[in-house]
């Protein structure tokens, strides 16, 4: 269900994060550096992870092996989120939408930075 007045509390909750990639040319792939990469010879696998967002912090959970908590800032004017992860500053615009999946509306976010790098967040079912 569309929320035209999306604000910071729209971020709160548990999210399953996917890591879209963009292939720039035959040897260059661009993706968010937060995303875990597993290399196996010439092959790479980009793994998703879980993220929990509350009023002032984000918990990153990588397969229950590594958990890291960071503070974030919300800019209500630009609808963007800013935080530091592994000594890198990230600023993402937040795009909100919902999709009907298996007959239920699922809350979704896309985090997009100024370079076009994306994180896709799938949240809870809205109409259970």
Secondary structure, 3 states (H helix, E strand, C coil): CCCCCCCHHHCCEEEEEECCCEEEECCEEECCCCCCEEEECCEEEECCEEEEECCCEEEEEECCCEEEEEEEEEECCCCEEEEEECCEEEEEEEEEEEEEECCEEEEEEEEECCCCCEEEEEEEECCC
